Amino acid sequence: MSTALDVTMAFPTGNLDAYKQSVLRFPMLEPQEEQDLGRRLRDEDDLDAAWKLVTSHLRFVVKVARGYAGYGLSQGDLIQEGNVGLMKAVKRFDPDVGVRLVSFAVHWIRAEIHEYILRNWRIVKVATTKAQRKLFFNLRKEKKDARWLNPTEAAAVAEKLSVGQHEVIEMERRLSAYDEAFDLSSDDSDSYAPASYLEDNRFEPATLVERSDWEDDTAARISAGMESLDERSRSIVERRWVSEPKATLHELAAEFGVSAERVRQIEVAALKKMRGQFAD
């Protein structure tokens, strides 16, 4: 994020209610004032303008974050992620387009909150496509009550959200499930978390031997594959995939006296030859 938005927010951090009250103290901006501040930030990297644009919209982030309270995540964390989205929106805000900042920022705020939920919630592996993400965030609204959807209702939701009926049923099942803590922080001797009875196979001798053999075999295959390449191809693959920092196509092109496209072609051919050896 640009220097213009490296702003420290000195608000209460230990009490969410105090934070909500503190952001309400920042005045809302009039349209002309918002445009003037936007131009100062865009044209002059004015830190004070960035501060006023961000702080005047913090109350709106709180309002948006409140709509995601049903996912079992900290409201404070949701607000924090929403604030990140707000700052990104302020950085990209163009006052000459004629759109209010709040209308522009809502998309960035929600995008950051959505990403945070998907990174931290239990069904992250399900919501991997755009349609599934839409289903994830809209299924609760589509359900009329707490009961399970019947086949007809599931089919209607699937059609409306452009996903398969089986995806609706699977998502509903996962939304209705509950996570269990792996290791309960409790002194109650009668409480048994999964950490107390699940077997740890990480250091089981057979597993260690198998992992070691696999790593040795992989290293040997890579070494053999590299040896099968000519000197230039081997150097390009090493510089592009092994060395740190990795060389760019243009750097290698200058070094070998060829075009960047030719370097890319050599790299592709070398990797294809190595993959063929791995398959053998």
C-alpha positions as CSV (number, residue, x, y, z in Angstrom):
1,M,0.0,0.0,0.0
2,S,1.3,3.4,-0.8
3,T,2.9,5.7,1.7
4,A,-0.1,7.9,1.7
5,L,-2.1,5.3,3.4
6,D,0.4,4.1,6.0
7,V,-1.7,5.7,8.7
8,T,-1.7,4.6,12.3
9,M,-5.1,4.4,13.9
10,A,-4.9,5.3,17.5
11,F,-8.3,3.8,18.6
12,P,-9.2,1.6,21.6
13,T,-8.1,-1.9,20.8
14,G,-9.2,-3.9,23.9
15,N,-12.9,-3.1,23.8
16,L,-15.0,-3.5,20.7
17,D,-17.8,-1.3,22.0
18,A,-15.4,1.5,22.8
19,Y,-14.0,1.2,19.2
20,K,-17.5,1.4,17.7
21,Q,-18.2,4.5,19.8
22,S,-14.9,6.1,18.8
23,V,-15.4,5.8,15.1
24,L,-18.8,7.5,15.4
25,R,-17.0,10.6,16.5
26,F,-15.5,11.2,13.1
27,P,-17.8,13.4,11.0
28,M,-19.3,12.3,7.7
29,L,-18.0,14.2,4.7
30,E,-20.0,16.4,2.3
31,P,-19.7,15.4,-1.4
32,Q,-17.6,18.4,-2.3
33,E,-15.3,17.9,0.7
34,E,-14.9,14.2,-0.2
35,Q,-13.9,15.2,-3.8
36,D,-11.4,17.8,-2.6
37,L,-9.8,15.3,-0.2
38,G,-9.7,12.6,-3.0
39,R,-7.9,15.0,-5.3
40,R,-5.4,16.0,-2.6
41,L,-4.6,12.3,-2.0
42,R,-4.4,11.4,-5.7
43,D,-2.4,14.4,-6.8
44,E,-0.3,15.2,-3.8
45,D,-0.2,12.0,-1.7
46,D,-1.6,14.0,1.1
47,L,-1.6,11.9,4.3
48,D,-4.0,14.2,6.1
49,A,-6.5,13.7,3.2
50,A,-6.1,10.0,3.4
51,W,-6.7,10.0,7.1
52,K,-9.9,12.0,6.8
53,L,-11.2,9.8,4.0
54,V,-10.5,6.6,5.9
55,T,-11.7,7.7,9.3
56,S,-15.0,9.2,8.0
57,H,-15.9,5.8,6.6
58,L,-14.9,3.5,9.5
59,R,-18.5,3.5,10.9
60,F,-19.6,2.0,7.5
61,V,-17.1,-0.8,7.9
62,V,-18.6,-1.7,11.2
63,K,-22.0,-1.8,9.7
64,V,-20.9,-4.1,6.8
65,A,-19.0,-6.4,9.2
66,R,-22.0,-6.8,11.4
67,G,-23.7,-8.6,8.5
68,Y,-21.2,-11.4,8.7
69,A,-21.7,-12.2,12.4
70,G,-23.2,-15.6,11.6
71,Y,-19.9,-17.2,10.6
72,G,-18.5,-17.7,14.1
73,L,-15.6,-15.4,13.6
74,S,-14.5,-12.5,15.8
75,Q,-16.3,-9.3,15.0
76,G,-13.1,-7.3,15.7
77,D,-11.2,-9.4,13.1
78,L,-14.0,-8.9,10.5
79,I,-13.9,-5.1,11.1
80,Q,-10.1,-5.1,10.8
81,E,-10.2,-6.9,7.5
82,G,-12.9,-4.6,6.3
83,N,-10.7,-1.6,7.3
84,V,-8.0,-3.1,5.0
85,G,-10.5,-3.1,2.2
86,L,-11.5,0.5,3.0
87,M,-7.9,1.6,2.8
88,K,-7.5,-0.2,-0.6
89,A,-10.6,1.6,-1.9
90,V,-9.4,5.0,-0.7
91,K,-6.0,4.4,-2.4
92,R,-7.9,3.7,-5.7
93,F,-10.6,6.3,-5.3
94,D,-11.0,8.7,-8.3
95,P,-13.1,11.7,-7.3
96,D,-13.6,12.7,-10.9
97,V,-15.7,9.7,-11.7
98,G,-18.6,11.1,-9.9
99,V,-19.2,8.2,-7.5
100,R,-19.3,8.6,-3.7
101,L,-16.5,6.8,-1.9
102,V,-18.9,4.8,0.2
103,S,-20.5,3.3,-3.0
104,F,-17.0,2.5,-4.4
105,A,-15.6,1.2,-1.1
106,V,-18.3,-1.3,-0.2
107,H,-17.0,-3.8,-2.9
108,W,-13.5,-3.7,-1.5
109,I,-14.7,-4.0,2.1
110,R,-16.8,-7.0,1.4
111,A,-14.1,-8.6,-0.8
112,E,-11.6,-8.4,2.1
113,I,-14.1,-9.8,4.6
114,H,-15.1,-12.6,2.2
115,E,-11.4,-13.6,1.7
116,Y,-10.8,-13.6,5.5
117,I,-13.9,-15.8,6.1
118,L,-12.9,-18.3,3.4
119,R,-9.3,-18.4,4.8
120,N,-10.4,-19.1,8.3
121,W,-13.7,-21.0,8.2
122,R,-14.1,-24.7,8.1
123,I,-15.5,-25.1,4.6
124,V,-12.8,-23.2,2.8
125,K,-12.1,-26.2,0.6
126,V,-15.7,-26.2,-0.7
127,A,-15.9,-22.5,-1.7
128,T,-13.3,-22.7,-4.4
129,T,-15.2,-21.3,-7.4
130,K,-17.0,-18.1,-8.0
131,A,-20.3,-19.8,-8.0
132,Q,-19.6,-21.7,-4.8
133,R,-18.5,-18.5,-3.1
134,K,-21.8,-16.9,-4.1
135,L,-23.6,-20.0,-2.7
136,F,-21.5,-19.8,0.6
137,F,-22.5,-16.2,1.3
138,N,-26.1,-16.4,0.1
139,L,-27.4,-19.7,1.3
140,R,-28.4,-18.4,4.7
141,K,-30.4,-15.6,3.1
142,E,-32.2,-18.0,0.7
143,K,-33.4,-20.3,3.5
144,K,-36.7,-19.2,4.9
145,D,-36.2,-20.8,8.3
146,A,-33.9,-23.0,10.3
147,R,-35.1,-26.3,8.9
148,W,-33.4,-28.3,6.2
149,L,-34.2,-27.6,2.5
150,N,-36.4,-30.1,0.8
151,P,-35.4,-31.3,-2.7
152,T,-37.7,-28.7,-4.4
153,E,-36.3,-25.8,-2.4
154,A,-32.7,-27.0,-3.0
155,A,-33.3,-27.2,-6.7
156,A,-34.7,-23.6,-6.7
157,V,-31.7,-22.3,-4.8
158,A,-29.3,-24.1,-7.1
159,E,-31.0,-22.6,-10.2
160,K,-31.0,-19.1,-8.7
161,L,-27.3,-19.2,-7.7
162,S,-26.1,-21.2,-10.8
163,V,-24.7,-24.2,-8.9
164,G,-25.6,-27.9,-8.8
165,Q,-28.3,-29.1,-6.5
166,H,-25.8,-31.5,-4.8
167,E,-23.6,-28.4,-4.1
168,V,-26.5,-26.7,-2.3
169,I,-27.1,-29.8,-0.2
170,E,-23.4,-30.2,0.7
171,M,-23.0,-26.6,1.5
172,E,-26.1,-26.7,3.8
173,R,-24.7,-29.7,5.6
174,R,-21.4,-28.0,6.2
175,L,-23.0,-24.7,7.3
176,S,-25.0,-26.7,9.9
177,A,-21.9,-28.5,11.2
178,Y,-19.9,-27.4,14.2
179,D,-16.1,-27.4,14.7
180,E,-14.6,-29.0,17.7
181,A,-11.5,-27.6,19.3
182,F,-8.5,-29.9,18.9
183,D,-7.0,-29.1,22.3
184,L,-9.4,-27.7,24.9
185,S,-7.9,-25.1,27.2
186,S,-9.6,-26.5,30.3
187,D,-8.4,-27.9,33.6
188,D,-11.4,-30.2,33.8
189,S,-10.0,-33.7,34.0
190,D,-13.3,-35.1,32.7
191,S,-13.0,-33.2,29.4
192,Y,-11.4,-35.0,26.5
193,A,-10.5,-33.1,23.4
194,P,-9.3,-34.9,20.2
195,A,-5.7,-34.2,21.2
196,S,-6.2,-36.6,24.1
197,Y,-7.0,-39.6,22.1
198,L,-6.1,-39.2,18.4
199,E,-3.0,-41.0,17.4
200,D,0.0,-39.0,16.2
201,N,1.6,-40.8,13.3
202,R,4.2,-38.2,12.4
203,F,7.0,-40.0,14.1
204,E,6.0,-43.6,13.4
205,P,9.1,-45.5,12.2
206,A,7.5,-46.9,9.0
207,T,6.2,-43.5,8.1
208,L,9.6,-41.8,8.6
209,V,11.3,-44.5,6.5
210,E,8.7,-44.1,3.7
211,R,9.1,-40.4,3.7
212,S,12.9,-40.6,3.6
213,D,12.8,-43.0,0.7
214,W,10.4,-40.9,-1.2
215,E,12.6,-37.8,-0.7
216,D,15.7,-39.6,-1.7
217,D,14.0,-41.0,-4.8
218,T,12.7,-37.6,-5.8
219,A,16.1,-36.0,-5.4
220,A,17.7,-38.7,-7.5
221,R,15.2,-38.3,-10.3
222,I,15.6,-34.5,-10.3
223,S,19.4,-34.9,-10.4
224,A,19.2,-37.4,-13.3
225,G,16.8,-35.1,-15.1
226,M,19.2,-32.2,-14.8
227,E,22.1,-34.3,-16.0
228,S,20.2,-35.2,-19.1
229,L,20.1,-31.5,-20.2
230,D,22.7,-29.6,-22.2
231,E,24.7,-27.0,-20.3
232,R,22.6,-24.0,-21.4
233,S,19.2,-25.7,-20.6
234,R,20.5,-26.9,-17.3
235,S,21.7,-23.4,-16.4
236,I,18.3,-21.8,-17.4
237,V,16.3,-24.3,-15.3
238,E,18.6,-23.9,-12.3
239,R,18.5,-20.1,-12.5
240,R,14.7,-20.1,-13.0
241,W,13.7,-22.8,-10.5
242,V,16.4,-23.4,-8.0
243,S,18.6,-20.4,-7.4
244,E,17.6,-17.5,-5.1
245,P,16.8,-14.9,-6.2
246,K,15.3,-16.4,-9.3
247,A,16.5,-14.9,-12.6
248,T,14.0,-13.3,-15.0
249,L,13.6,-14.2,-18.7
250,H,15.1,-10.9,-19.7
251,E,18.2,-11.3,-17.4
252,L,18.9,-14.7,-18.9
253,A,18.3,-13.4,-22.5
254,A,20.9,-10.7,-22.0
255,E,23.3,-13.3,-20.5
256,F,23.0,-15.8,-23.3
257,G,22.5,-13.3,-26.2
258,V,19.1,-14.5,-27.3
259,S,15.5,-13.2,-27.0
260,A,13.4,-13.6,-23.8
261,E,11.0,-15.7,-25.8
262,R,13.8,-18.0,-26.9
263,V,14.8,-18.5,-23.2
264,R,11.2,-19.3,-22.4
265,Q,11.1,-21.9,-25.2
266,I,14.3,-23.5,-23.9
267,E,12.9,-23.6,-20.4
268,V,9.7,-25.3,-21.5
269,A,11.5,-27.9,-23.6
270,A,13.9,-28.7,-20.7
271,L,11.1,-29.2,-18.2
272,K,9.2,-31.3,-20.7
273,K,12.3,-33.5,-21.2
274,M,12.7,-33.9,-17.4
275,R,9.0,-34.8,-16.9
276,G,9.4,-37.5,-19.5
277,Q,12.3,-39.0,-17.6
278,F,10.3,-38.9,-14.4
279,A,7.5,-40.8,-16.1
280,D,10.0,-43.4,-17.3
